[in-house]
């Protein structure tokens, strides 16, 4: 059996998607031109917090919450006029998720190089995420 590695899938996805740096993300957020989506697992948010202006959509539900034909669709979950910027911890899951959204037909979508860690280092405010 010849199985492709997860790193291979990430590398292939990065060839087909837009990757942006944390500095550019900060500038877009400050201008109100970006919609940040944190796709990390909820336990990661409880442990480390999240970026203040971001919205959490778990990686496992992303395609379903954004698909109007899905029974899981969340109407008005995102602002389609803004650039969607996905991030995870380091930028691996978000690369795969971004490719999935591009495959679905989303056009104004990118992911953050270096993920949550790079956003923190760039000075974007981190806020706690409390358990409900």
Beta strands, then each sheet from edge to edge (+ up, - down):
strand 1: 18-20
strand 2: 34-38
strand 3: 50-51
strand 4: 55-56
strand 5: 83-87
strand 6: 109-112
strand 7: 126-127
sheet 1: 1+ 6+ 5+ 2+ 4+
sheet 2: 3+ 7-
end
